[in-house]
Amino acid sequence: MTYLRGLAVLALTLFTFTAWPAMAQVDQQKTVNSAASTIERLKTDNNFQRSFLDDLHKSRALLIIPDLYKGGFILGGQYGNGILMVHQPDGSWSYPAFYTMEGGSLGLQIGLESSSIVFIINSDKALQAILANQFRFGADAGVTVLVVGAGMGASTTSNLGADITAVALSGVGLYGGLSLEGTALSPRESWNASYYGQNVSSRAIVLDNAMNNPQADRLRDILAR
């Protein structure tokens, strides 16, 4: 009996180690798919479509947080996973590098459990600040951030001179009650390694085109249209 139990433990251990990479990719792919849905939604939003498409065309990069959750279980604040993608000179987009956004002072209204946020990165200065490791909104005086809420969709936001434009969406449309002060962005290197099958930095993915994963091609196509 002890021998059989030992075999069972060994078999379970081997299964865990062989199946873990595939299981771990589920969350990454879910984030990529949700990011694609968020971009499609912005591209068809009647209040923001024209300015978003113009800003997208001019952008240096995008950081998409498709599901930002509010609750007291993580430092009493908010938490969400997302992806960074760089706009290439030929109009195509890099493959995604994974990031985490967290902080206790996002200022989402009471009762709003989740939202989607797209950061339109308009300058190389802002991109380099995010790639430097951990970027904290409000702490880098050299990077200006504009939060776009309901009622601003008619303007071309990149013309307002911000290094980063943040567009927040709730379940019913553009959402204006967003404060980013003190919120941090951090690379998820373990997710990058799982998604691409080897250790790789965010910088290598988005700037050096060191990796690819066909499962992200739909999102890249949506952005490039």
FITIMI-704899 format. One record per residue (C-alpha): x, y, z; residue in three letters. Coordinates in steps of 0.1 Angstrom, whole numbers, plus 5000, padded with zeros to 4 digits. Each point is the difference from the previous one (the first is absolute). Example, Ala and Ser with C-alpha at 12.3 -4.5 7.8 and 13.67 -1.06 7.14 Angstrom:
BEGIN
512349555078Ala501450344993Ser
This chain:
BEGIN
500050005000Met502850245009Thr501749914966Tyr496850084981Leu499550325019Arg503550104991Gly499449944964Leu496950205001Ala501850305016Val502849974974Leu497549994971Ala498150315014Leu503350185004Thr501149924964Leu496650114987Phe500250335019Thr503450084986Phe499149914964Thr496550155000Ala500850335019Trp501450204970Pro496949944980Ala497750075030Met501950315008Ala499450144965Gln496350005005Val500050325020Asp502450174976Gln497949924970Gln496950115018Lys501650345006Thr501050024963Val496549914988Asn498450255024Ser502450274988Ala498949934964Ala496350045011Ser500850335018Thr501750144969Ile497149894978Glu497650175024Arg501950334999Leu500249994962Lys496249984998Thr499150245029Asp497950274985Asn501350265025Asn503749924995Phe500549824968Gln501450284978Arg502550145026Ser501149655011Phe500849894965Leu502050324994Asp501849955033Asp500749644992Leu501550094967His502450255016Lys500849805031Ser503449875010Arg498649715020Ala496949875019Leu499649865034Leu496749825003Ile498549895034Ile496849834989Pro498849915035Asp500850225029Leu498449875032Tyr499150195031Lys499949845034Gly501449995035Gly501849674996Phe503250144984Ile501450285021Leu496550155002Gly500450134964Gly499849894964Gln501849744979Tyr500149904964Gly502249834974Asn500750144966Gly502350024970Ile502450244985Leu500350024962Met502250234979Val499050164967His502549914973Gln501250254973Pro498249794973Asp496750035019Gly500049655014Ser500149925038Trp502449815021Ser499049695019Tyr498750065035Pro502150035032Ala498049945032Phe499650255028Tyr498250045033Thr498350325012Met499350055037Glu499550275025Gly497750125027Gly499150344987Ser498449954966Leu496850185011Gly497549794982Leu496550085012Gln498349795026Ile498149724985Gly502149974968Leu501549665003Glu502149994969Ser501050214970Ser502349994970Ser502850254995Ile502050074969Val503250215003Phe500950174967Ile503850065003Ile500850304978Asn503750055006Ser503149795001Asp500850165033Lys496949855016Ala500749664984Leu503549995013Gln498850105035Ala497649705000Ile502649764987Leu502550125027Ala498449755024Asn497350145023Gln498250314989Phe497950195026Arg497550264988Phe500750345015Gly503549915012Ala501750084966Asp499850374996Ala501349984964Gly497049794988Val496650174997Thr496849805001Val496650104988Leu496949815012Val497350014974Val496449965013Gly496650034986Ala499350324981Gly503650034986Met499649754972Gly499550274973Ala503650145005Ser503249854986Thr501649935033Thr503649964987Ser499950364989Asn499750105037Leu503749925005Gly499849725025Ala502749735000Asp497349755010Ile496350014994Thr497949785023Ala496649894987Val497749835026Ala497049794990Leu497349885024Ser497349764990Gly497950284985Val502650204982Gly502750265006Leu500650055037Tyr501250335015Gly500649925037Gly503649884998Leu503050115020Ser503449844993Leu502150165027Glu502349755016Gly499049714978Thr502949784989Ala500749804968Leu502349705003Ser501149754974Pro498949645004Arg503149824989Glu498749665011Ser497050044977Trp502350104971Asn502049685006Ala496949785000Ser498550164970Tyr503149994978Tyr501649695014Gly503250165014Gln501250285022Asn499850334981Val499750365011Ser497250244991Ser502550224981Arg501249704979Ala496449914990Ile498750354991Val503250174987Leu502249724987Asp497349784986Asn501749715017Ala496949785005Met496749924983Asn496949805008Asn497349954973Pro497350015026Gln500650385002Ala499750054963Asp496250085001Arg500750295025Leu502850134978Arg497849994969Asp497250195018Ile502450275010Leu501550034965Ala496750034981Arg
